[in-house]
């Protein structure tokens, strides 16, 4: 079994910054992909940023130039540096990972961390 635990959310004023962390633990052989999603009230969950293996990084158009995803492979940790935050960035942010364990390749989700940006 694999667990993803996010941290770093909170309340920040518009224009401010936050850094989210996601630590993966458990029977991990390798992590093929780590990504961040968000879900605002009344809206569908959407992809914010993803990092596939070590080469491919993708961002939602709404966060390009403001958010940066990174990974520390030795610590099985992903980060999302969020700068120039806007009120429309307010959402619950979820970590997602595609993990190879000793049994299977599976998709895992964290419990989410709230990010609130005040105007």
C-alpha positions, 0 to 999 in steps of 0.5 A: 500500500502507498500513502500520499500526504500533502502539506503546505496549504493555508491562507495567503493574500493575493500576490503571495506565495505558498509551497505545497509538499507531497510525500509518498510512502509505502511499498514503492518500487518507482514513481512514474508520475507525480502531479497536482490537481485542484478542485474549487467549490462547485467545479470539477477537479483539474490538473494543475501540473504534472511531472512524468518520470524525469523529463516531461512537465506540463502545466495548466495554462492558468498557472504557467509562469507562476507555479513550478512543480519539482521532485526529490526522487530520493525522498519520494517527494513532489513540490508545487511552488505557487507564486503570484497567487490569485483568488481564483487559485483558491481550491483544495489541492490534491497530490496524485502519483502513479506508483509501481509497487511490488504488486502492481502499477496503480494510481494514488491520491492524497487527502488534499490540502486547502489553499485560500487566496484572499483579495 
